[in-house]
Amino acid sequence: MKELKPKSILIIENDESVLEVLEEIFKDEGYETHCFGQVDDIFKLVDDFKPDLVLLDYLLPGINGGELCAQLKKDPQTRHIPVVICSAYPQVMLSLGSYGCNAFISKPFELSAMVAQIDDCIKNPDKVFSGRYQRSARI
């Protein structure tokens, strides 16, 4: 019987402590993770790792996570990949738009809520962010 490959998440988060927590929690949930503190070429990372979902921090060095999401969603080769944006500044998403993301998670977030949102986006890759964000309690 063929063994199922674990679902893969590409995580771009510049806060090292948050990145470590996300990597650990998703590994514990059975996901394969590829974690980076910044990105020069999002398309190279997607091509190298073939993620089932991309999780982006909004505030990143250089280009923001929203712009990276928009790039992925505009490209026919990557628009099918669910993208979730996280930010401690949820008003950014309300004022600037969703960038085409599938979901938005406000920081600080509850780990179980984060995992549930990621699971939902992987199961429902056509889901689109409605403009309402989920405010979660701190752990």
ZITA-V229839 format. One record per backbone hydrogen bond with DSSP energy under -0.5 kcal/mol. NH is the residue of the N-H (numbers start at 1). CO is the residue of the C=O. E is the energy in kcal/mol with one decimal. If there is no record, write none. Layout:
nh=NH co=CO e=E
nh=NH co=CO e=E
This chain:
nh=9 co=32 e=-2.8
nh=10 co=53 e=-2.4
nh=11 co=9 e=-0.6
nh=11 co=34 e=-2.9
nh=12 co=10 e=-0.5
nh=12 co=55 e=-2.8
nh=13 co=11 e=-0.6
nh=13 co=36 e=-2.4
nh=16 co=14 e=-0.9
nh=19 co=15 e=-2.7
nh=20 co=16 e=-2.4
nh=21 co=17 e=-1.9
nh=22 co=18 e=-2.8
nh=23 co=19 e=-2.7
nh=24 co=20 e=-2.2
nh=25 co=21 e=-2.8
nh=26 co=22 e=-2.4
nh=27 co=23 e=-1.9
nh=28 co=24 e=-2.4
nh=29 co=25 e=-1.3
nh=30 co=27 e=-1.6
nh=31 co=26 e=-2.8
nh=32 co=7 e=-3.1
nh=33 co=31 e=-0.5
nh=34 co=9 e=-2.2
nh=36 co=11 e=-2.4
nh=45 co=41 e=-1.7
nh=46 co=42 e=-2.4
nh=47 co=43 e=-2.4
nh=48 co=44 e=-2.8
nh=49 co=45 e=-2.5
nh=50 co=46 e=-2.4
nh=52 co=8 e=-2.6
nh=53 co=8 e=-1.1
nh=54 co=82 e=-2.5
nh=55 co=10 e=-3.1
nh=56 co=54 e=-0.6
nh=56 co=84 e=-3.1
nh=57 co=12 e=-2.4
nh=58 co=86 e=-2.3
nh=60 co=58 e=-1.0
nh=63 co=61 e=-1.2
nh=65 co=58 e=-2.6
nh=68 co=64 e=-1.8
nh=69 co=65 e=-2.4
nh=70 co=66 e=-2.5
nh=71 co=67 e=-2.2
nh=72 co=68 e=-2.2
nh=73 co=69 e=-2.6
nh=74 co=70 e=-1.5
nh=75 co=71 e=-1.1
nh=78 co=75 e=-1.4
nh=79 co=75 e=-2.0
nh=81 co=78 e=-1.9
nh=82 co=52 e=-0.7
nh=84 co=54 e=-2.7
nh=85 co=103 e=-2.2
nh=86 co=56 e=-2.9
nh=87 co=105 e=-1.8
nh=92 co=89 e=-2.0
nh=93 co=89 e=-0.5
nh=93 co=90 e=-0.6
nh=94 co=90 e=-1.4
nh=95 co=91 e=-2.3
nh=96 co=92 e=-2.9
nh=97 co=93 e=-1.3
nh=101 co=98 e=-1.9
nh=102 co=83 e=-2.9
nh=103 co=83 e=-1.2
nh=105 co=85 e=-2.6
nh=106 co=134 e=-1.3
nh=107 co=87 e=-2.7
nh=114 co=110 e=-2.3
nh=115 co=111 e=-2.6
nh=116 co=112 e=-2.3
nh=117 co=113 e=-2.2
nh=118 co=114 e=-2.4
nh=119 co=115 e=-2.9
nh=120 co=116 e=-2.4
nh=121 co=117 e=-2.2
nh=122 co=118 e=-2.2
nh=123 co=119 e=-2.3
nh=124 co=120 e=-2.1
nh=125 co=122 e=-0.5
nh=127 co=124 e=-2.1
nh=129 co=101 e=-2.2
nh=134 co=104 e=-0.9
nh=135 co=133 e=-0.7
nh=136 co=108 e=-0.5
nh=136 co=134 e=-0.6
